[in-house]
Each structure stands twice: as C-alpha cells, then as structure tokens.
Amino acid sequence: MLAALHAFMARRDRPCTVDVIDIDADPALAARFDELVPVLYGDPAGPEICHYFLDEAALRRHLGLPAGA
C-alpha cells in the first residue's frame, strides 16, 4: 500500500508525508484495526480511508480531488 500511495501522489505532483505506525505497539490501535493492516487513515481518531490495498477513489474523496483525477 505504501508504494502505491507514493506512486499515486507522485502522479499528481503532490508532496506526501506518511507516518508508518506499528499498531502492535499501541493496544488501542491494535484493538481497532486488528486484521485490517495495512490501513490508511488521515487522522487516527477519524475513519479509515482504506485497508489492505490502496483504494484510489477513497483517497481522492479524502483529499477532495475530483473522481478520476
């Protein structure tokens, strides 16, 4: 997912900063995401954007980009 995310952002010439978090180190995150790793979210308190694989449509919605952009 990380490679796909970087490729997606590079195609749009947008900078991308990603924090990779070990959810096993945080019991609350481990309980929340358990089998959904890898998971992409903008804010840990907010809803997930996608899990397992990069969902470009969901990421575009999260970033406020038009569909297919």
Secondary structure as a PSIPRED ss2 file (coil, helix, strand):
# PSIPRED VFORMAT (PSIPRED V4.0)

   1 M C   1.000  0.000  0.000
   2 L H   0.000  1.000  0.000
   3 A H   0.000  1.000  0.000
   4 A H   0.000  1.000  0.000
   5 L H   0.000  1.000  0.000
   6 H H   0.000  1.000  0.000
   7 A H   0.000  1.000  0.000
   8 F H   0.000  1.000  0.000
   9 M H   0.000  1.000  0.000
  10 A H   0.000  1.000  0.000
  11 R H   0.000  1.000  0.000
  12 R C   1.000  0.000  0.000
  13 D C   1.000  0.000  0.000
  14 R C   1.000  0.000  0.000
  15 P C   1.000  0.000  0.000
  16 C C   1.000  0.000  0.000
  17 T C   1.000  0.000  0.000
  18 V C   1.000  0.000  0.000
  19 D C   1.000  0.000  0.000
  20 V C   1.000  0.000  0.000
  21 I C   1.000  0.000  0.000
  22 D C   1.000  0.000  0.000
  23 I H   0.000  1.000  0.000
  24 D H   0.000  1.000  0.000
  25 A H   0.000  1.000  0.000
  26 D C   1.000  0.000  0.000
  27 P H   0.000  1.000  0.000
  28 A H   0.000  1.000  0.000
  29 L H   0.000  1.000  0.000
  30 A H   0.000  1.000  0.000
  31 A H   0.000  1.000  0.000
  32 R H   0.000  1.000  0.000
  33 F H   0.000  1.000  0.000
  34 D H   0.000  1.000  0.000
  35 E H   0.000  1.000  0.000
  36 L H   0.000  1.000  0.000
  37 V C   1.000  0.000  0.000
  38 P C   1.000  0.000  0.000
  39 V E   0.000  0.000  1.000
  40 L E   0.000  0.000  1.000
  41 Y E   0.000  0.000  1.000
  42 G C   1.000  0.000  0.000
  43 D C   1.000  0.000  0.000
  44 P C   1.000  0.000  0.000
  45 A C   1.000  0.000  0.000
  46 G C   1.000  0.000  0.000
  47 P C   1.000  0.000  0.000
  48 E E   0.000  0.000  1.000
  49 I E   0.000  0.000  1.000
  50 C E   0.000  0.000  1.000
  51 H E   0.000  0.000  1.000
  52 Y C   1.000  0.000  0.000
  53 F C   1.000  0.000  0.000
  54 L C   1.000  0.000  0.000
  55 D C   1.000  0.000  0.000
  56 E H   0.000  1.000  0.000
  57 A H   0.000  1.000  0.000
  58 A H   0.000  1.000  0.000
  59 L H   0.000  1.000  0.000
  60 R H   0.000  1.000  0.000
  61 R H   0.000  1.000  0.000
  62 H H   0.000  1.000  0.000
  63 L H   0.000  1.000  0.000
  64 G C   1.000  0.000  0.000
  65 L C   1.000  0.000  0.000
  66 P C   1.000  0.000  0.000
  67 A C   1.000  0.000  0.000
  68 G C   1.000  0.000  0.000
  69 A C   1.000  0.000  0.000
